[in-house]
Amino acid sequence: MAAEFILEAVTPERLVFLKKPVEFVKLRTESGDIGILAKHINYITAIGAGEMLVREKGQGRCDILSGRWIFLEVRQDKVVILGVNIVETTKAEAERMARQVAIEKGKKIKKLKRRSRYFRNKKNVFRVI
């Protein structure tokens, strides 16, 4: 039997994942993927939204993490995921949310481009006068 450690995800409102013993966790950090086993070195990093592979007593399952301001804290016997809005979703829901975020970002960029063109044109009009 592989050594186990406790995994929990915490937001200011509640525990998203209850404290549960797991053998392995793999997730994406801002500097790349990380795999965590029991007795991992202490570590703190920011993590991005995406898939999180969790292995509990020989059974693997894949969760999707999404949210804002998500951080990972690894201790010898415990892994804590801290965040403002952490959501445990299915893959389909995560893809839908990612598309929605991309659409919103596109709209903001388009609006900023329009605004900057407007001000550039205004500046040119004042130069002519």
Protein Blocks (a to p, Z undefined) as FASTA:
>chain_A
ZZddddddddfkbcfbdcdddfbdcdddfkbccdddehiacddddddeddddddeehiac
ddddedehiacdddfkbccdddfbdcdddfklmmmmmmmmmmmmmmmmmmmmmmmmmmmm
mmmmmmmZZ
